[in-house]
Amino acid sequence: MDDVVVGPLDLAARVDEALVVQALAFGLTDDEIGVRRHIVLRHLTTPGARALGATTPEGRLAGFVYGLPNDRSHWWSSVVEPYLRSTGQDFWLDDSFVITELHVHPAYQKRGIGRALITRITDEVPHPRSILSAIDIESPARALYRSLGYQDLARRVLFPSAPAPYAVMGAPLPLAR
């Protein structure tokens, strides 16, 4: 992490910069960025939503994470609930903090920034567990989540308009170090 500092982020004020990082890290089109901008801004109005950024000495955003307390009435939760219910894991949707997005600019990956972002944001919440979804492939992101104690709760989860299936993962808090 050397010169990158993790700290509070006014994500609403820096949403466009964050979405550039997400687009580079996740491969989004301009149309997808436009849709996600509105989603991020709406999420940030949820009580308990929080965001952290990883900032370079020049003030550029090298990565960010944001999340919010889960609510079964939210779209994401309504999509994953049947998958979790089928495996007896739907209790994870209660009293949990959802990692909504975690992205690190490709030039700053493999420096521990993603680990620092996710552990710090979850350390600051009052919930006993955290849940998230990730593309259901073996990837550096999934390896990171597993190293922090996240386990697969459901696999092959299909989100409308998503080109690939996702895995829903959960971990007790605090995350493993």
Contacts in CASP RR format, 6 or more apart in sequence:
PFRMAT RR
TARGET T0000
AUTHOR 0000-0000-0000
METHOD contacts of the structure
MODEL  1
MDDVVVGPLDLAARVDEALVVQALAFGLTDDEIGVRRHIVLRHLTTPGAR
ALGATTPEGRLAGFVYGLPNDRSHWWSSVVEPYLRSTGQDFWLDDSFVIT
ELHVHPAYQKRGIGRALITRITDEVPHPRSILSAIDIESPARALYRSLGY
QDLARRVLFPSAPAPYAVMGAPLPLAR
1 54 0 8 1.000
1 111 0 8 1.000
1 112 0 8 1.000
1 113 0 8 1.000
1 116 0 8 1.000
2 111 0 8 1.000
3 56 0 8 1.000
3 57 0 8 1.000
4 54 0 8 1.000
4 55 0 8 1.000
4 56 0 8 1.000
4 62 0 8 1.000
4 108 0 8 1.000
4 111 0 8 1.000
4 113 0 8 1.000
5 54 0 8 1.000
5 55 0 8 1.000
6 52 0 8 1.000
6 53 0 8 1.000
6 54 0 8 1.000
6 55 0 8 1.000
6 113 0 8 1.000
6 116 0 8 1.000
6 117 0 8 1.000
6 120 0 8 1.000
7 52 0 8 1.000
7 53 0 8 1.000
7 54 0 8 1.000
7 55 0 8 1.000
7 120 0 8 1.000
8 51 0 8 1.000
8 52 0 8 1.000
8 53 0 8 1.000
9 18 0 8 1.000
9 51 0 8 1.000
9 52 0 8 1.000
9 53 0 8 1.000
9 55 0 8 1.000
9 61 0 8 1.000
9 64 0 8 1.000
9 66 0 8 1.000
10 51 0 8 1.000
11 18 0 8 1.000
11 40 0 8 1.000
11 44 0 8 1.000
11 51 0 8 1.000
11 64 0 8 1.000
11 66 0 8 1.000
12 41 0 8 1.000
12 44 0 8 1.000
14 61 0 8 1.000
15 37 0 8 1.000
15 40 0 8 1.000
15 41 0 8 1.000
16 37 0 8 1.000
17 60 0 8 1.000
17 61 0 8 1.000
18 40 0 8 1.000
18 61 0 8 1.000
18 63 0 8 1.000
18 64 0 8 1.000
18 103 0 8 1.000
19 28 0 8 1.000
19 33 0 8 1.000
19 34 0 8 1.000
19 36 0 8 1.000
19 37 0 8 1.000
19 40 0 8 1.000
20 33 0 8 1.000
21 61 0 8 1.000
21 62 0 8 1.000
21 63 0 8 1.000
21 64 0 8 1.000
21 103 0 8 1.000
21 104 0 8 1.000
21 105 0 8 1.000
22 28 0 8 1.000
22 33 0 8 1.000
22 36 0 8 1.000
22 64 0 8 1.000
22 101 0 8 1.000
22 103 0 8 1.000
23 29 0 8 1.000
23 32 0 8 1.000
23 33 0 8 1.000
24 105 0 8 1.000
24 106 0 8 1.000
25 63 0 8 1.000
25 103 0 8 1.000
25 104 0 8 1.000
25 105 0 8 1.000
25 106 0 8 1.000
25 109 0 8 1.000
26 103 0 8 1.000
28 36 0 8 1.000
40 66 0 8 1.000
40 101 0 8 1.000
43 49 0 8 1.000
43 66 0 8 1.000
43 67 0 8 1.000
43 68 0 8 1.000
43 100 0 8 1.000
44 51 0 8 1.000
44 66 0 8 1.000
46 68 0 8 1.000
46 69 0 8 1.000
46 71 0 8 1.000
47 69 0 8 1.000
48 68 0 8 1.000
48 69 0 8 1.000
49 66 0 8 1.000
49 67 0 8 1.000
49 68 0 8 1.000
50 66 0 8 1.000
50 67 0 8 1.000
50 68 0 8 1.000
50 121 0 8 1.000
50 124 0 8 1.000
50 125 0 8 1.000
51 64 0 8 1.000
51 65 0 8 1.000
51 66 0 8 1.000
51 67 0 8 1.000
51 121 0 8 1.000
52 64 0 8 1.000
52 65 0 8 1.000
52 66 0 8 1.000
52 117 0 8 1.000
52 120 0 8 1.000
52 121 0 8 1.000
53 61 0 8 1.000
53 62 0 8 1.000
53 63 0 8 1.000
53 64 0 8 1.000
53 65 0 8 1.000
53 117 0 8 1.000
54 61 0 8 1.000
54 62 0 8 1.000
54 63 0 8 1.000
54 64 0 8 1.000
54 104 0 8 1.000
54 108 0 8 1.000
54 113 0 8 1.000
54 114 0 8 1.000
54 116 0 8 1.000
54 117 0 8 1.000
55 61 0 8 1.000
55 62 0 8 1.000
56 62 0 8 1.000
61 105 0 8 1.000
62 104 0 8 1.000
62 105 0 8 1.000
62 107 0 8 1.000
62 108 0 8 1.000
62 113 0 8 1.000
63 103 0 8 1.000
63 104 0 8 1.000
63 105 0 8 1.000
63 108 0 8 1.000
63 113 0 8 1.000
63 114 0 8 1.000
63 117 0 8 1.000
64 101 0 8 1.000
64 102 0 8 1.000
64 103 0 8 1.000
64 117 0 8 1.000
65 99 0 8 1.000
65 101 0 8 1.000
65 102 0 8 1.000
65 103 0 8 1.000
65 114 0 8 1.000
65 117 0 8 1.000
65 118 0 8 1.000
65 121 0 8 1.000
66 100 0 8 1.000
66 101 0 8 1.000
66 121 0 8 1.000
67 97 0 8 1.000
67 98 0 8 1.000
67 99 0 8 1.000
67 100 0 8 1.000
67 101 0 8 1.000
67 121 0 8 1.000
68 97 0 8 1.000
68 98 0 8 1.000
68 100 0 8 1.000
69 96 0 8 1.000
69 97 0 8 1.000
69 98 0 8 1.000
69 125 0 8 1.000
69 127 0 8 1.000
70 77 0 8 1.000
70 93 0 8 1.000
70 94 0 8 1.000
70 95 0 8 1.000
70 96 0 8 1.000
70 97 0 8 1.000
70 98 0 8 1.000
70 131 0 8 1.000
71 77 0 8 1.000
72 78 0 8 1.000
72 81 0 8 1.000
72 93 0 8 1.000
72 94 0 8 1.000
76 98 0 8 1.000
76 100 0 8 1.000
76 133 0 8 1.000
77 93 0 8 1.000
77 98 0 8 1.000
79 157 0 8 1.000
79 159 0 8 1.000
79 160 0 8 1.000
80 93 0 8 1.000
80 133 0 8 1.000
80 154 0 8 1.000
80 157 0 8 1.000
80 168 0 8 1.000
81 90 0 8 1.000
81 93 0 8 1.000
83 154 0 8 1.000
83 157 0 8 1.000
83 168 0 8 1.000
84 90 0 8 1.000
84 92 0 8 1.000
84 93 0 8 1.000
84 153 0 8 1.000
84 154 0 8 1.000
84 168 0 8 1.000
86 154 0 8 1.000
87 153 0 8 1.000
87 154 0 8 1.000
89 153 0 8 1.000
89 154 0 8 1.000
92 129 0 8 1.000
92 131 0 8 1.000
92 153 0 8 1.000
92 168 0 8 1.000
92 170 0 8 1.000
93 131 0 8 1.000
95 127 0 8 1.000
95 128 0 8 1.000
95 129 0 8 1.000
96 127 0 8 1.000
96 128 0 8 1.000
96 129 0 8 1.000
96 130 0 8 1.000
96 131 0 8 1.000
96 170 0 8 1.000
97 122 0 8 1.000
97 125 0 8 1.000
97 127 0 8 1.000
97 129 0 8 1.000
97 130 0 8 1.000
97 131 0 8 1.000
97 173 0 8 1.000
98 130 0 8 1.000
98 131 0 8 1.000
98 132 0 8 1.000
99 118 0 8 1.000
99 121 0 8 1.000
99 122 0 8 1.000
99 130 0 8 1.000
99 131 0 8 1.000
99 132 0 8 1.000
100 132 0 8 1.000
102 114 0 8 1.000
102 117 0 8 1.000
102 118 0 8 1.000
102 132 0 8 1.000
102 141 0 8 1.000
104 113 0 8 1.000
104 114 0 8 1.000
104 117 0 8 1.000
109 140 0 8 1.000
110 140 0 8 1.000
114 144 0 8 1.000
115 144 0 8 1.000
115 147 0 8 1.000
115 148 0 8 1.000
118 144 0 8 1.000
118 145 0 8 1.000
118 148 0 8 1.000
118 175 0 8 1.000
119 148 0 8 1.000
119 174 0 8 1.000
119 175 0 8 1.000
119 177 0 8 1.000
122 130 0 8 1.000
122 173 0 8 1.000
122 174 0 8 1.000
122 175 0 8 1.000
123 173 0 8 1.000
123 174 0 8 1.000
123 175 0 8 1.000
125 173 0 8 1.000
127 173 0 8 1.000
128 172 0 8 1.000
128 173 0 8 1.000
129 170 0 8 1.000
129 171 0 8 1.000
129 172 0 8 1.000
129 173 0 8 1.000
130 150 0 8 1.000
130 170 0 8 1.000
130 171 0 8 1.000
130 173 0 8 1.000
130 175 0 8 1.000
131 153 0 8 1.000
131 168 0 8 1.000
131 169 0 8 1.000
131 170 0 8 1.000
132 145 0 8 1.000
132 150 0 8 1.000
132 168 0 8 1.000
132 169 0 8 1.000
132 170 0 8 1.000
133 157 0 8 1.000
133 159 0 8 1.000
133 166 0 8 1.000
133 167 0 8 1.000
133 168 0 8 1.000
133 169 0 8 1.000
134 141 0 8 1.000
134 142 0 8 1.000
134 145 0 8 1.000
134 166 0 8 1.000
134 167 0 8 1.000
134 169 0 8 1.000
135 141 0 8 1.000
135 164 0 8 1.000
135 165 0 8 1.000
135 166 0 8 1.000
135 167 0 8 1.000
136 155 0 8 1.000
136 156 0 8 1.000
136 157 0 8 1.000
136 164 0 8 1.000
136 165 0 8 1.000
136 166 0 8 1.000
136 167 0 8 1.000
137 164 0 8 1.000
142 167 0 8 1.000
142 169 0 8 1.000
145 169 0 8 1.000
145 171 0 8 1.000
146 169 0 8 1.000
147 176 0 8 1.000
148 171 0 8 1.000
148 175 0 8 1.000
148 176 0 8 1.000
149 170 0 8 1.000
149 171 0 8 1.000
149 172 0 8 1.000
149 175 0 8 1.000
149 176 0 8 1.000
150 169 0 8 1.000
150 170 0 8 1.000
150 171 0 8 1.000
150 175 0 8 1.000
151 169 0 8 1.000
151 170 0 8 1.000
151 171 0 8 1.000
152 167 0 8 1.000
152 168 0 8 1.000
152 169 0 8 1.000
153 167 0 8 1.000
153 168 0 8 1.000
153 169 0 8 1.000
153 170 0 8 1.000
154 167 0 8 1.000
154 168 0 8 1.000
155 165 0 8 1.000
155 167 0 8 1.000
155 168 0 8 1.000
156 165 0 8 1.000
156 167 0 8 1.000
157 165 0 8 1.000
157 166 0 8 1.000
157 167 0 8 1.000
157 168 0 8 1.000
158 165 0 8 1.000
158 166 0 8 1.000
159 166 0 8 1.000
END
